[in-house]
Amino acid sequence: METARVLVAADKFKGSLTAVQVAERVTAGLRRVVPGVRVETLPVADGGDGTVAAAVAAGFERREARVTGPLGDPVTAAYALREGTAVVEMAEASGLQHLPDGVFAPLTATTYGSGELLKAALDAGATTIVFGVGGSATTDGGAGMLAALGARFLDADGKPVGPGGGGLAELAEADLSGLDPRLKGVDLILASDVDNPLTGPKGAPEVYGRQKGASEEDIAVLDAALSHYASVLGPEIAALPGAGAAGGIGYGALVALGARFRPGIEVMLDVLGFAPALARATLVITGEGSLDEQTLHGKAPAGVAAAARQAGIEVVAVCGRLALSQEALSGAGIARAYALAEMEPDPAVSMAQAGPLLERAAESIARDFLS
């Protein structure tokens, strides 16, 4: 029988294991049952938090920059660089992880630091920038990001408007003439698993505002302010898929930076070298913390499974919790899913013990698919 060659291409288990740790645990479990099995690991991400870590695991160099956090305080943010391609994750600069516990600033949180992080990538000589957007603490339509790159947003008195989405209600003039000229020579790819428009019932404030601490009143204020902002910069772009990503930073990138939108997992699989790794595999193991309805809409396991199915390679998944039927899994190209919750039903214990439980799940995969 041909020696099995397993490719482990899973995302993080949010709150318990990084994508790198998932790959390590799965490998350990497989080898306990089939000691000689050949395993290649390729941690993946879909443009959200963990994207830089996945690039670094794939051989990119990790770089750091001091930038402005969402509340205006300095934070250290990382990006990844290899041969002129930078992977920049907006959450590194402007993400929810930079908010102290229970402290939100839905009206004033800024993406200024994300602009500074893009500038750091330009300074490092990047000519292609994969801009992963997700996990943001902000709803400013990318105005902060554009300001850091040289744009000016002025009120009726010619003074800069305040930070965050709330300040955009006062916008009278947007001057983009000072934008960093190097942006014209860069291929900027907006990588996101979110295809929402900027405003309206499916827009950034309505769909994502609450998780950033916005009240119903704040959501109405932000939606009106972003609509006004778009009327000044270009209303037709606001309806495009991805404009509403990460509090509307997608809109700022599309309208002013010449970005092109691509599903995050597709971009990341290209950047990480997934196709050649897939060509070497006879079985693919993918996964993430929760396999649910959202997974099917552009999350990493769905992208991995779709590519593997096209190549005729069997896929199984590992997850913390499984909320999809076997029919839905099969439809996504996943033969079977192994959930930690089936071994340990208490979610808190399952998260705390995710590593050892994942090794046990991998042992089961080895017995079912490799023995």
C-alpha positions, -999 to +999 in steps of 0.1 A: +000+000+000+012+035-008+026+054+022+001+079+034+011+115+032-010+138+054-013+175+051-025+193+082-040+226+071-061+238+100-069+273+115-066+282+152-090+270+178-099+304+191-092+309+228-073+276+232-048+267+205-030+286+177-030+271+143+006+260+148-003+242+181-032+225+163-008+212+137+016+200+164-011+181+184-026+165+153+008+153+142+016+138+176-017+119+177-013+105+142+023+093+149+012+075+181-009+052+159+011+052+127+047+060+137+061+063+102+034+085+087+046+114+066+030+146+079+034+181+064+019+210+083+006+243+068-012+264+094-038+285+076-059+316+083-086+335+064-074+371+067-086+375+103-065+373+135-038+347+131-031+356+095+004+370+102+012+339+124+002+316+096+025+335+072+054+333+096+049+296+101+051+292+063+085+309+062+078+347+061+099+369+083+081+385+112+086+422+115+073+446+142+063+482+143+051+506+171+018+520+159-013+538+173-038+514+189-076+517+185-079+539+216-049+561+206-023+544+228+009+530+213+009+492+206+033+468+190+020+453+159+035+425+137+034+420+100+051+393+078+074+399+048+089+376+021+104+386-012+085+418-016+052+404-004+039+417+030+010+401+050-005+428+071-033+420+096-053+450+106-063+434+140-026+436+149-029+474+150-067+480+155-081+448+168-104+440+198-074+424+215-060+459+222-090+469+242-088+465+280-114+440+294-149+456+291-136+489+276-151+497+242-151+529+222-175+522+193-177+559+182-141+569+186-119+538+180-096+545+152-078+525+124-049+550+123-025+523+135-035+501+105-024+528+082+009+531+101+013+493+097+007+495+059+033+524+059+058+501+077+053+475+050+059+501+023+091+513+041+102+476+041+100+476+003+067+456-001+053+457-037+024+433-029+004+437+003-021+411+014-042+432+038-061+408+061-091+425+077-112+411+106-114+412+144-114+450+144-123+472+174-133+500+150-161+513+128-145+543+111-147+533+075-109+532+073-107+570+077-080+566+104-060+543+082-062+568+053-053+597+076-021+578+087-013+574+049-016+612+042-053+619+037-070+648+054-106+647+067-118+682+075-150+697+091-167+729+079-141+751+098-113+733+080-102+715+111-096+677+112-127+657+123-125+637+155-113+601+156-135+571+149-168+567+130-186+592+152-164+621+140-173+614+103-207+630+109-189+664+108-170+657+076-172+685+051-141+678+029-119+648+021-085+656+007-068+625-007-040+644-026-015+638+002-018+600+001+016+582+001+026+581-036+042+546-031+006+532-029+002+536-066+029+511-073+016+484-049-008+455-055-030+458-025-053+428-019-081+432+006-084+397+021-115+390+041-141+364+048-168+392+051-186+404+020-209+429+037-215+464+022-206+495+043-240+505+056-276+495+058-292+464+073-262+442+063-237+469+068-208+471+092-225+490+121-256+469+121-240+435+118-208+439+137-213+470+159-227+453+190-196+431+194-176+463+196-197+477+224-221+498+203-256+505+217-286+507+193-282+545+194-245+542+186-253+519+156-277+544+142-252+572+147-224+552+130-246+541+101-256+577+094-219+589+098-206+563+074-233+570+049-223+607+050-186+597+047-194+575+016-214+603+000-183+625+002-158+598-010-178+577-034-212+561-026-211+534-053-181+517-037-200+515-004-222+488-019-193+465-030-187+432-013-161+437+014-167+474+019-182+466+053-153+444+064-136+453+097-158+483+105-156+496+070-119+496+066-126+476+035-144+506+020-114+529+028-090+505+010-113+500-020-122+537-025-089+553-019-061+528-020-070+509-053-074+477-033-090+446-049-112+423-028-106+386-027-119+360-002-093+358+026-088+320+025-082+319-013-056+346-010-039+330+020-038+296+004-020+312-026+004+331-004+012+301+019+019+277-010-010+254-004-013+240-040+022+224-040+017+210-005-017+196-016-001+179-046+021+159-022-008+147+001-030+117+001-052+130+030-059+165+043-068+174+079-084+208+083-104+224+111-111+253+134-126+259+169-162+257+158-174+240+126-208+257+121-229+275+095-203+304+094-176+279+084-194+273+051-192+310+042-156+315+034-139+303+066-105+285+063-118+248+065-143+254+037-116+269+015-091+241+022-118+214+016-129+230-017-094+231-030-087+195-019-120+182-034-110+198-067-078+178-065-096+146-056-080+143-022-100+132+009-105+157+037-114+152+074-118+179+100-111+185+136-130+210+157-139+220+193-176+220+186-195+207+156-228+223+146-231+210+110-249+179+098-230+151+080-249+162+049-236+198+053-201+185+059-202+162+028-215+192+007-185+211+018-162+183+008-154+170+043-157+132+047-159+133+085-155+157+115-140+148+149-152+172+176-135+176+210-170+181+225-178+145+218-150+134+241-155+162+267-190+178+267-181+206+293-169+235+270-146+250+297-129+217+303-128+210+265-111+244+259-086+239+288-077+204+277-079+211+239-043+199+232-046+164+247-081+160+234-070+169+199-042+143+200-069+117+209-090+129+179-060+125+157-054+090+170-090+082+159-083+097+124-052+075+121-072+044+130-101+053+107-082+066+076-045+055+078-044+020+094 
